Amino acid sequence: MRVFSAANRFGALALSLALLAGCASNDTTPEEEDEFSGVQERELYELARTALDSNRYPIAIERLEALDTRYPFGPHAEQAQLELVYAYYENGDWEEARAAASRFIRLHPDHPQVDYAYYLRGLSAWQAGRFSLERLRLIDISKRDIGASRDAYNDFRELIQRYPQSEYAPDAQQRIIYLRDLLAQHELHVADYYLRRGAYLAAVERGRWVIEHYPESSATRDALAVMVEGYQGLGMNDRAQEVIIVLRENAPDHEQLQGGRFVPKH
């Protein structure tokens, strides 16, 4: 017969207690760890609304996300998803706001407030494309990466096309005017780069793009000048002269028209 000493029996007992304690600590269910466990949908929605009304957006986001996860088909689900877009936007989470807005539009295309989702999606892209120094005019954002601004332009255009009577359409239209000029100026900055590098065909294409896609932009006159200079660089003087005539008709006081002659920048 094998005999255990007191020390061995004590060690075995201690090991057993440690294992039991470990199992007990790992036996907590996700529901028990969730602070919203047992909270009904209406109560959770009201908690989220309280946080929104007091501008506590991170807390509102946490509660709205929990509501969306727990009650995706409940009576407050659609409104909670829309308010989640707003909470993301106010919290400065631009990409999350755009993703949530796109999801809402996809799931609820006939919702009476779907135009608001389009508007918030455009606003989120608008904010993502802005730079903190823009209002101080220390930098020109038309020279920067404007992918987000292009997204905003497309979002606002889609809003106006789909819902021209929306209460958000007038503001979207004003933003489109600004974004159109911004995008056109960006194209001209690229065209100017091509002219300085002798890539004349690429410069001509950029100028033509501005005229075709942003015809109401204030940059169209400069786009014509870019095309003239590009055609001259290519040795296509007949085409250059045709564009000069158009430039004279539309902008006789253009800075590159001096004494009836076109003066290249480069």
N, C-alpha and C positions, 0 to 999 in steps of 0.2 A: 504494500500500500504506500502511495506517495503522500508525504506529509508537507503542508505549506506552513511556513513560519508566519509569525504575526506581522512581520514587515511585508511579506509577500501579499498576505491577505489585505493589508491596508493599502498597498499600491494598486492591487486589482480593484478595490472599492473606489479609490480616487479616480482611476481611469474610467470606470463605469459611469461615475457621476459626471465627469467631464464630457463623455460622449453624449449622455442624456441632455446635458445643458446645451451642447452644440446642436443637437437635433431640435430641441425646443426653440432655439433662437432662429433656426432656418425654417420653422414650420409656419411662419406668418404668411398669410395669403395676400395677393396684390390688393384685394378689396380692403383688408385691414390696414394696409399701409397708406391707402388713398384717403386724403383728408376730406374728400367729397363722398365717401362711402355712406350710403343711407340717405343722402340728400336727394329729395325728389326734384323732378324737372322744373316745376314752377319756382320752387325755392332757389334752385341753382341759378335760374334765369334772373330772378330778382336780385340775387347777390351780385351777378355780373352787371346788371343795370345800375345798381348802387355804386359800384366801382367806376363805371363809365361816367355817371353823373358827377362824380367827385374827381374826375380826371386822373384816376389811378389806373392808367392803361395797362401796365404789366399785370396787375391783379385781375383786371377785366379780361385780358387775354387768357390768363390761366383758367378762369372760370368758364369763359365761352368755349375754349378748346375742350374742357371737360364735358360741357353740355353737348357739344357736337359729337364727342366720342361716345358718351353714354346714351344719348337720346337722339340719334340721327334722323328719326322719323317722327319725333314728338311734335306737339302743336307749336312749340317755340323754336323748332329746328331752323326753319328758313330765316326767321328774323335774327336768330342768334348767329347764323352764318354771315348775314349781311353786316351785323354789328361787329363781327370779328374783323371784317375787312376794314371798317372804320377804326377799330382799336389798333390794328397793325399800323394803319396810316398815321394816326396821331402819335404813335409810339416811335415813329421813324423807321419802321421795318418795311421799307419800300418793296423789296422783292416778295416778302411774305404777303403783303397787301395785294400785290398784283396777282400772285398765285391764287389767293383766296377769292379775289374778284372773278378771275377767269373760271374758277370752280363753280362759283355761284351762278355765273352766266350760263355755264354748260348744264348745270342741274336744274335751273329754274328760268328758262328762256322767256317764259310768259308771266313772270312775276311782275306785279304792278310797279315795283321799285327797281326793276332790272336796269333802268337807265342810270340810276344812282350807282350801281355796281360798275357800269362802264365809265362813269364820271370819276369815281374813286380810283379806278385802274389807271386812267389817264393822269390824274393828279399825282399818283404814286410815281409814275414814270417821270412826270414833270419835276418833282422834287429830287428824284434820283439824278436827274441831269443837271441840276443847278450846282453852283459852286459858291462857297461861303463868301468869296471875295467879289462875286459878280456885281452885287449892288454897290460896291465901292469903286467899281470900274478899274480895278487894278489888274485884271486879266480879261481876255476876250474869250468867252467860252465857245465861240464859233470855231476857235482853233484847236479845241480839245476833242476827245472822243465823245461823240454825240449820239451814241447808240440809244441811250435812254430817252433823249429828247426826240429822236425819231419814233420811238415807241409811243411817246406821249402824243405826237402829231397824228399818228395812225389811230390811236385810241379815241382821241377827240373827234377826228373825222368820222369814225365809225359811229360814235354816239350821235352826231348831227345827222348822218345819213339815215340811221335807223329810227331816231326819235327827234325829228326836227322841232316838235312842239314841247320837248322836255324843258322843264324849268332850269336845267343845267346847260342847255344848248347855248344861250347867249354868252355865258362865261367861257364855255369851250371854244366858241367862235373867236373870241378875243385872244385866247391863248394860241389858237391856230395861226392867227396873223403874226404873232410874235415868233412862233416856232418856224413858220414858213420862211421868214426872213433869216432866221438863225441858220436853218438848214441850207438855204441858198448861199449865204455867206461862207459857210463851211466848204461847200463845193468850189467856190471861187478861190478860197485859200489853197485848196488842193490844186486847182488849175494854175494858180500863180506859181506853185512849186514846180509843176510840170514845165511851165514856160521857162523858168530859170534853169531847168535841167536840159532844155532843148527837146523835151518830149511833146512836140507840138500837136500831134494827132490826139494824144490823151487829153491835152488842154482843150482842144476843140470839142471833144466829146463831153467834157465837164461843162463847158459853156452851153452846149446844146441841151444837156440834161436840165440845167437850171431853167432854161427858157421853156422846155416842154413840160416839166413837172411843177415848176413854181412860177407860172406866167404872171401872177399878180404880185410877185415879190418886187421889192424895190431894187433887187440885185440884177434884174434882167438887162438893164443898160450896161452894167459892167460885164455881164455874161457875153453880150454882143462884142464888146471890146476884146475880150479874151479870144473869142472866135476869130476876129480880124487878125490879131497878132499871131494866133496859131496857124491860120492859113498863110500868112506872110512867111512864117518860118518854114512852112512846107513848100514854099514857092508857088502856091496856088493863088496867084494874085487876082485872077478873075473872080474867084469865090470870095476873096477878101474884099474886093471892091463892092460886091453885091451886099455883103453884110455892113460895110461902111455906109451905104445908102440907107439901109434900114436904121442904123444907129443915128444918122443925121436927122431922119424923119422923126424918130422917137425921143432923141436926147441931143438936140443941137448944141446944148451948152456943156456937153460931156467934156471932162478935163483932158481927154486924149484927142479931142478935135480942136486943133489950133490953126486958125487961118484957113479953114476948109480942108486941112490935111490931117491925116491920122498919125499920131506920134506914139510909137510903141513904148512900153515901159521898160522893156529889157532889150 
